């Protein structure tokens, strides 16, 4: 007598409904006897989950992960003693990883045993039983019930690497409807892409190739307690996109990211990266959805939603809401049309400011003020002293020192708290920025923020004349000046003068500011021109803005110089930026606390 068991599941918060029809058994048959005279039946539904690509705007359905059943889908099932964790001692009826197959396509399906040896029946001597089930089926589940996860191959069909898990307890043969809820055990990453490119490149956007780097691709999942272990093999993962290229869906092993995790977007050789900050957590059963605005070389994150995978409950994050922006940061809107450098023929310019060019930048926040002595001391006191000394992060001046009595760094005279920290190497400046979750500004970011839309010599000057210049610049510039000195050739507090139109203080003069760019140095002593081509990284790093020790001409928006990263001086400081692509991982409360000034 042939007896089949059909399985029915509703994934993502649905139910596995079991209709148990009881039949008799012949004494000769191998199966344990079941109650009644009919076989067990399971019917299956998948919940209605919207997969419309918001990026395309055309209502295109973009179901890339497991959103509906297919006839080639298989699940594995275990039947065990009720109320006990899965183990070899509690297996009932030799039901060990029995294989069941979907018989329909779509939201509703019927699962039947893949072969006669996979059929399941209730034993006489178990009034209640438990089930453990998972998708997709694998014959390689180990004797201690470890399921191998491998997400490396999902470029064609991410649903094949998904992992669903369900348990059912305290159910008796008399119960004709047995609910079983399947839950996602991995994480889902959704990227809605908005191209901000030339008209020609936008037309070919469907050809974009997306890869993830820095994620673990293999692990083990315990069918006993749902724990994931043995994470390994960090490698490149090709991602699946919709036909228009504007939506990406990936499945990730739950993990906390390392220092070099990023998503790469390749549109016919034009490469852009979205750097995912270290220590970003991707949790099991969660969906992480982002809207990304793509330029040629920059990416802006327009928003983040974190939700339970399959729920409609989400936590939106709107980065335009002032609630999410600390008061001591200024937002600079990204784009590809910002001019960098000096126009040809500028009398005050040096050769390294040519050629003037347009540089693409992403949206970012930049600190309103130069980093202060007090803020740098907070950073030092959060680091082990031996690490500070090994990395040479301590400033070499008499303003900040180490108090051996209480083992704390300090500003010797608190009246210097709100003066810019100086005598800091490029390494120390970058370490501080990364400690806050940010970075040093690139040259393009720094100059764009400094100019505040003004393409004259200074952010406050008239682009076409020098009218009223002598009256204006003492309000904005602290430099070595024989006509109108602001500080008697000494550094001023970070908020002593007027801000530019972006709300940034001391972009001209006071102290030089480190940028993250590495450059080659010319025979003249400054950075090589912008169009100089070289292989690898330069040995020098750029400084911008001039200082209280330099002439007015060195404080112009386009002025550049460079020094070795180990160099420090009493007129060199820095400020920090926070690319909006990292915004979701920032601790704004901490940033606001650290960057506050009196």
N, C-alpha and C positions, 0 to 999 in steps of 0.2 A: 504494500500500500504506500503510495507516494504522499508525503505530507510536506507542504511548503509553508514557510513563514515569511510574510511580507512585512517590511518595515516602513513606517511613515514618520517623517520628522519635519518639524518646522524650525529652521535654523534662524539664528539671531532673535532669540526670544520666543520661538515657536514651541510647538508641542509635538512629541512623538506619541501618537494615539494607537493603542494596541487593542485590537479586538481578538479576544481569546475564545475560540470555539473548540469545545472539548470533544476528543474522540477516543475511541478504544484502540488497543494495540494487540497484535498477535504476539504470543509468547516467544516466537522464533526471532523476532526482529531485534536488531542491535540497539535501537534507541531505548533510552529509559522511557517507561510508560508515562502518558499524560492523562489528565483528567478529561472526561467527556469523550466526544466522538468527532471533534473537528479540529483542524490545525489552527495555530496562532496566526494572526494577520496584523501587519503594521501598515498604516497609511501615512504619507509624508507630504508636508507643505513647507515651503520656504516663505519667510515673511516678505512683505512688499517693501523693498528698500529702493529709494530713489538713486539712480546712477546717472542722472542727467549732467552733462558737462556744462557747468556754469560758464566756463571760459569760452566755449564756442558760441553761446548765446542763441543757438538754433534749436535747442531742445534735443540734441543728439543724445541717444542713450549710450552710456559708456560703461557697461558692466564688464569690468576687467577682472575683478576678483570673484569669489564664490557668491553669486547672487541668485543662481538658479541651478536646478539639477540637470545633469546630462546622462544619457544612457550608459556612458562609459564610467560613471561614478561608482565607486565601491567604498563600503565602510567595513570596519572590523568590530565584532561584538564578543564580549565575555559575559558569562552568566555565573554568579557567585552567591555564596551564602549571604543572607540578608544582614546588613549592619556591620559587615567586616570589610576591611581594606583588601584590595585585590592582592592575591598571593596564590601560589600553587596549591596550598592546603585547602582553600575555600572554593575552588572551581567546582561547579555543578555540571553534571551531564557531559563532561569532557568538552564543554563549550569554551574553546580557547582560540580567540582570534578568528571566529567564523566569519566568512566573507559573504557579504550581501551586495547585490547589484541593483542600481536604479533601472527601472523599466520604462520611464517616461522622460521627456524633456519639459522643462518649465518649472513654475513655482510648486507644482504638485507632482509627486511621483509615488510609485509603489516599489518597495525594495523586496527582492526575493533572494533566497539562497542561491549563490553562484553555482553550487553543485549539491548533490544529495548529501554528501558528507558534511556540508555546512549547515544543514537544517537544525533548528533548535526546538527542543520540547521541554516542558516543565516536568521535573521528577515527581513521583508520588509523595516522597517523604519530606518535601519542602513546602510548607504552607505559605511562606513568603520568600521572595528571592530578590536579588539586586542585579542590575545590568551595568556594564561599563562599555561605552561605545566611542568610536572616533572616526574621523575622516581626514585624509584619504587612506584607504587600506594599504598596508604593507605587510609582506610575509616575513620581513626581517625583524619584527619586534623580538627583543631578546627574552631569555628565560626569566630575567628579573624585571620584565615589562618596561624596558626602555625603548622609546620610539625615536628613530633618527630623523632629524630635521635637516633639510638642505634647501636653502632658498636661492642658490646661485643661478639657477636656470629658470627665470620667469619672464624673459623677454617676449615670449610668444603667448604664454598662458599663465598668469600669476595664480589662478585658482588651483593649479596643480600642486603648488607648494604650500597652500593654506593648511591649517590644522584646527579642526573642530573636536570638541570633547563633550561627552555627556555621561551622567550617572543617573541611575534610577534605583531607589531603595524602598523596601517595605511594601512590595506589591505581591498580591496573591493571584492565583489563577482565576478566582471568581471575579476579579476586577477586569471588566471588558475594555476599559479605556485607560491606558497607562501613559501618563504624560512623561515626556523626556525632553529636556531643554539642552540644546547644543550651544556651546559658547566658543568664541574664537580665543585661541591661546597665543596667537601672535599679534603683532601690531600692524596697522595699515597706514600707509603714507599716501596722501592724495595731494597733487600739485595742480592747481588751475593756472594755466600759463596765459599771460596777456603780453603779446609781443609789442615792443615799442621800438620798431626798427624802421628802415626805409621801406617805401611802398613795395619795392621789388622783393626785398627779403621777406616781408610779411606775406607776400603771395606764395612763397615757397616754404612757409613755416611748417607745413605738414611733413617736411623732410627732416625735421629735427630729431637728433638722437640723444637719448638721456641715459646717463650711467651714474650709479651710486658707488662711492668709494669710502673705505674705512669702516664698513659694517661687518660684524661677524656673519658668516654664511652657513655655518654648521653648528649643531647642538644636539643634545639628547633631551627628550621629554618623558617624564615618568607618568605612566598610566595609573600609578598607584596614588600619587599625591600632587600631580600636575606641576611639579617643579622642573625647571629647565636648568640643565647643567652642561658642562663640557663644551662651552662656547669656543669656537676655533675658526681658523681660516678666514682672515680678513682679506677680501678680494673684491674686484670690480664686479658690480651686478648690473647687467643691462635691464633697462626698465621698459615696460609696455606703455605705449601712448595710444590715444584715440586716433582715428583716421585724419583728423584735422591738426593733430599734433598739439592740441591745446589742453589736454588733460593727461596726467600721468598717475598711475596707481602702482604702488609697490607694497609687498609684504616684507616685514622686517622681523627678525628674531628680537624679542624684548631684550633691551640692553641699554647701557649708558655709554654714550659716544666717547671716543678718545680725542686726541688733539688734532688729528688729520682726517676729519670726516667731512665729506662734501658731495654735492650733486653737481655733475658736469653736464652742460648743455652744448651740443655741437650742431651748428647749423651751417653745413657746407664749409667747415674749417674755421668758422667764427666761434670761438670758445668762450663761454661764460661759466663762472662757478658760483654756487651758493654754498658758502662755508657754514657748516653747522657747528656751533660752539662745543667745546669739550664739556663733558658732564651733562649733556642733554639726555634726559631719560625718555625712552620709548617703552611704554608698559603694555602688558598683555591685555587683549580685549579692547584696546583703545584705537580710535581713528584720529589721525593728525592731518588736518587739512589746511592748506595754505594757498593764497593767491600770490603769484610771483609776476612782477613786471620785468620783462627781459629787454635790456639794451644789448649792444654789441659785446661789451665787456663788463657790464654791471647788472646787478639784480637787486630789485627792491621788493621787500615782503610787504604786501598790503594788508595782511590780516592773518590770524590764526584761529582755528576752531579745534578744540579737543572734545571728543565725544566718545561714548561707549559705542563700540562697533556694532551697529544694528539698531541703536536707539536714535530717537530724534532730539534727545537732550544734548545740547552742546554748550560750550563755554566760549563765546566769541571774544576776541581781543581786538579792539579798534585802536590802532596806534596813532590816529589823529585826535583821539580824545585826550585833552590835557591831563586827565587823571593819571595817564600812563607816562607822562613826561615830567621828569624832575625840573624844578625851577631854574637850576643852574646849567641847563643844556639848551642849545639852540638847534632847531631842525633846519637843515639845508636840503632843499628839494633836488633830487638827481635829474640828470638829463645828458644829452650828447652835444649840446651847443654852447658850452662854456668855453670862452677863450682863455688860453693859458699862454703866458709870455708877453713880450713887448712887440708892438708893431714895428716893421722895418723903418729905420730912420729915426727912431726915438733917440733924442740927443743924450738922455741920461742913461740909456740901456747899455749893458755889456753884451758881449757876443754870446754868452751862455743863456741869454734870455730869448734867443732866436732858435728856430723859426716859431713865430706865433702860430698856435694850432688849437684845434678844438679837441678836448679830452672828455670822454664819457665818464661820468661818475654816478654812483648809486646814491639814493637818499641816505643821509646820515645825521646823527646828532653830534655836536661838538661842544666842549665845555666853554662856558661863557668867559671864564677867566683862565689865566695861566695857573698851573698846579702850584699850590702854596707849600710853604715849609711845614705847616701843621698837617696838611693832607699827606705829604710824603712821610712824615713821622708815623701816621696811622698805618701806612703801608709797611714801613720797616718793623713796627711792633707786631705785625701779623705774620712775620717771617722768622724762621729760626736764625739766630745770630751767625751760626757757622755758614749757613747758606748765603746770607748777606755778604759776609766777608769773602767767601769763595767766588761769588758772582760779581763782587765789587760794586754792590748796589748802593753803598753808603755815600752821601755827598762829602766831598773833601772841603769842608769849610768850618768855621768856628760857630756857625749859627745852630747847627744840629750836632749833637754828640750823644754818646751812650752813657747812661747813668748806671754805674756798676753796683750801686747800693740797692736799687729796686729792679735792676736788670731791664730797663726800658730805654728806648730812644726818646729824645726830647728836643724841643726847641728851647735853647738855652735861655733866651729872653722872650717871653710870651708876646711882647710887643711886635715881634717879627713873624707871628703866626700867619698873617695874611699877606706876606711878601712872597714873591715867586721863589720857589726852590731853585737853587743854582748849583753849579759844580756837580751836575749829574751827567753820567755818561749816557750814550744812546741806549745801551743795554739796560741801565737803571730806569730810564724813561719808558722803554717798551715794557719792562717787567711790571711797572706800576699800572700802565694802561691795561695790560692783560689781567692783572689782579682784579680790576674792576669789571672785566668782561669786555673791554674795548681794545683799542689799538692806537698807535700814533697815526696822525693824518698823512695821507699821501700828499705829494706836492700839489696835485690837481685839486684835492679836497681842501687843502690849506688855502691855496690862492683863490679858489671859488668863494670860500667862506670869508676871506679877507676883503675881497673886492666888493661884496654885497651889491653886485650888479653894476658897479662903476668901473669903466675901463680906462680911466685916467691913471695918473701916476700913483695916486693914493685913493683909498676908499671914500674920502671926503672931498677930493679935489674936483674942479670943473674939468670935464674931459677936453674942452676946447679952449680954455684960457686959464691964466693964473690969477684971475681976479679974486681978491679977498683971501688968497692963499695964506699970506703971512698972518692973517688974523685967525684962520681956521686951524692951522696945524698944531699950535701949542695946546689945543684942546684934545688932540688925538695922539700926539707923538711925544715920546720921551727919548731923546737922542742927544748926542754931543752937539751943542748948538751955540754958536757965538752970539746969536741975535736974541733968542728968547728961550732960555733954558727952563725946563720943567722941574728938574730935580737936582740941580747943581752937580751934574754928572754922577748921579747915583740912582739905584733902582728904586722904583716906586711901588706902593701897594698895588695889588692886582686890579683893584677897582678904583684907582685914583683918578683916571681920566675919563673922557666920554667914550661910549661904545660906538662902533660903526652901525650902519643901518640894519645889520643882522643882529645887533645886540651883543657883539663880541668886543671885549676890552683888550687894549694893548696889542692889537695885531700889527701896529707900526711901532717899533722900538721897544723900550723897557728891557726885555731879554730876548735873545735869539730863541727859536723854537725848533726842536728836532722834528724831522719828518721821517717816515719809515722807509722812503726810497733809498736804494743803494745806487751809487753812480761811480763812474770813473772821474778822475781829477785831471784837468787840463794842465798844460805847461804854465798857464797863467795863475794857477793856484785855486781856481774855482771849478764848479762842475762843468763837464763838457756840454756843448750845445745839445738841445733836445733831439736833433736828428742824428747824433753820433751813434753808430752801431757797434756793439761789442757783444762778445759771447760770455755768458755767465753773469755773476753778480759783481758789482763794483766793490771796491774796498772802502769807499767813503759813503757817508750819509749826509743828506741835505739838511741845512738849517735855513729858516726863513724869518723874515720880519725885522732884521736888524736889532740893535740894542741901545741902551743908554750910553754905550761907549763908542758907537759908530756915528758916522755922519748921516744927515737927513737922507741923502741919496740912497744909502744902503737900507733904508726902512721902507722903500717903495713896495707896492704889491707884488711886482714881478721880480724883485731882487733875490738872487740865490747865492749861497755859498755852501761849502761842504767841509767836513772834518772826519777824521777817523772815529769810529764809534767808541773808542776807549777815551777819547779826549773829553775834558771837562774844563769849565772856566766859570768865573763869577758873573758872567753875563749870558749864560746858556741855561735855558729852562725848557719847558714843553707844555702842551695841553693835549687832551685826549679826544678821540672820536669813537662813536658807537654806530657802526653800520646798521641800518634798519633790518638787514637780513639776519642779524643776531638778536633782534629786539625781544623776541619771545622768550629768550633764555636769560634776559637781564633781570637783576634784582634792583628795581628802580628805587625802592625804599633805601637800600644800602648806598646806591650811587648818590642819591640826594643827601644822605647823611654825611658821606665822605666829602662831597664837593661843596658843602655848605661853608659860608664864610660869615664873619661878623660884620 
